[in-house]
Amino acid sequence: MLIVLLYTVVVLFGLVIPCLIILYAVFEIRSGFLGAPYVPTTSAFVNEILKKAALKKGNFFMELGSGDGRVVRAAVKNYGVRGMGVELNPLLIIYASLLARLQGLREIKFKRENFFDTDLKKCDTLFLFLLPKTLIKLRPKIEKECKRCLVISHGFKIDGWDKYLMEKQNRKLFPTYFYEIASLRSQ
Ligand SMILES: C[S@@+](CC[C@H](N)C(=O)[O-])C[C@H]1O[C@@H](n2cnc3c(N)ncnc32)[C@H](O)[C@@H]1O
């Protein structure tokens, strides 16, 4: 019995955990190159941001680069929206899906995909916490695919969209910007 326990501990700490850490690091480096590294939105800001977004029940909420899915999970749980998180890192997809299941959230899906390939046509609200250079690359895709959409960019403003800015939540670190795409189209 003691030998089995010892063997399990050795395999877990000597093999499984180091492998997971290496895998995670590899996925993170890839994410960093393709969009942004994983830095979660501070939990205390999530409700503040969602409250300002005035989400409507049944709307479709997407989080591009969803990490542990904390924003889309809170939106589904507290506002009754349908949610989707798109994320490159498969370990984060597994973790976010597990948390959603533990919370009993049904109207939520996590998809492992490069968000530059994601179909945005049906989304009503888009949440982004990405690097400025990635936001610039995403801008034409959002303009093309989103007919009427609230785009929430946490952390960084989207260059070129200043005149379509509806609201800004000021914070010392990581303000949040709210953009309305319908007004963008009518210009
Ligand atoms: C700054 S984190 C934000 C995480 C989460 N949205 C939050 O606010 O807590 C950015 C996330 O985007 C993911 N990511 C970066 N580039 C991506 C891409 N091209 N496609 C999908 N996910 C990407 C990263 O793996 C990371 O989890």
The ligand as a Tripos MOL2 file, in Angstrom:
@<TRIPOS>MOLECULE
LIG
   27    29     1     0     0
SMALL
NO_CHARGES

@<TRIPOS>ATOM
      1 C1         -5.2750   38.6770  -21.5300 C.3       1 LIG1
      2 S1         -5.9650   37.0310  -21.5710 S.3       1 LIG1
      3 C2         -7.6570   37.3570  -21.2120 C.3       1 LIG1
      4 C3         -8.3720   36.1840  -20.5960 C.3       1 LIG1
      5 C4         -9.8560   36.4130  -20.2860 C.3       1 LIG1
      6 N1        -10.5360   36.9940  -21.4190 N.3       1 LIG1
      7 C5        -10.0550   37.3140  -19.1100 C.2       1 LIG1
      8 O1        -10.3670   38.4860  -19.3270 O.co2     1 LIG1
      9 O2         -9.8930   36.8600  -17.9670 O.co2     1 LIG1
     10 C6         -5.9510   36.6870  -23.3370 C.3       1 LIG1
     11 C7         -6.3340   35.2660  -23.6860 C.3       1 LIG1
     12 O3         -6.4330   35.1710  -25.1060 O.3       1 LIG1
     13 C8         -5.9380   33.9010  -25.5250 C.3       1 LIG1
     14 N2         -5.5320   34.0670  -26.9340 N.ar      1 LIG1
     15 C9         -4.5020   34.7920  -27.4150 C.ar      1 LIG1
     16 N3         -4.4790   34.7650  -28.7610 N.ar      1 LIG1
     17 C10        -5.5350   34.0120  -29.1450 C.ar      1 LIG1
     18 C11        -6.0440   33.6460  -30.4270 C.ar      1 LIG1
     19 N4         -5.4660   34.0460  -31.5630 N.pl3     1 LIG1
     20 N5         -7.1680   32.8700  -30.4610 N.ar      1 LIG1
     21 C12        -7.7780   32.4470  -29.3040 C.ar      1 LIG1
     22 N6         -7.3290   32.7880  -28.0600 N.ar      1 LIG1
     23 C13        -6.2260   33.5610  -27.9810 C.ar      1 LIG1
     24 C14        -4.7780   33.6390  -24.5730 C.3       1 LIG1
     25 O4         -4.4710   32.2530  -24.5110 O.3       1 LIG1
     26 C15        -5.3370   34.2000  -23.2690 C.3       1 LIG1
     27 O5         -6.0020   33.2020  -22.5360 O.3       1 LIG1
@<TRIPOS>BOND
     1     1     2 1
     2     2     3 1
     3     2    10 1
     4     3     4 1
     5     4     5 1
     6     5     6 1
     7     5     7 1
     8     7     8 2
     9     7     9 1
    10    10    11 1
    11    11    12 1
    12    11    26 1
    13    12    13 1
    14    13    14 1
    15    13    24 1
    16    14    15 ar
    17    14    23 ar
    18    15    16 ar
    19    16    17 ar
    20    17    18 ar
    21    17    23 ar
    22    18    19 1
    23    18    20 ar
    24    20    21 ar
    25    21    22 ar
    26    22    23 ar
    27    24    25 1
    28    24    26 1
    29    26    27 1
@<TRIPOS>SUBSTRUCTURE
     1 LIG1         1 GROUP 0 **** ****
